[in-house]
Amino acid sequence: MDGRHGALLENGAYWLLYVVSVSGALLHWRSDNAVLAVLCGCVAVVGALLVARAHTRLLAHG
């Protein structure tokens, strides 16, 4: 996707990934499933990094 609309949509998708993975990590942690909690936590970190990268690209784009 090109342009600002595509960048906003990409940023929104990364935020959704982050929110869902943090929620999943908390849910699995409370369910005593440490393996999936750690996996979801790692995905949350990746999502946060992608949000930060997309945010800097949005700022650079104008």
C-alpha positions, 0 to 999 in steps of 0.5 A: 500500500502506498501513501499515508493511508497505507502507512496508517493501516499498517500501523493499525495492524501492528497495534492490533498484533501488539494488543492481542498478543499482550492479552494472549500472554496475560491469559495464558499466564493466568491459565498456567500455560507458561510456554504460550505466555512466553511465546505471546510475550515475544510476539508482543515485543515484536509488535511493539518494535513494528509499531515503533518502526511504522510510527517513525515512517509515518513521521518521516512521511509527513 
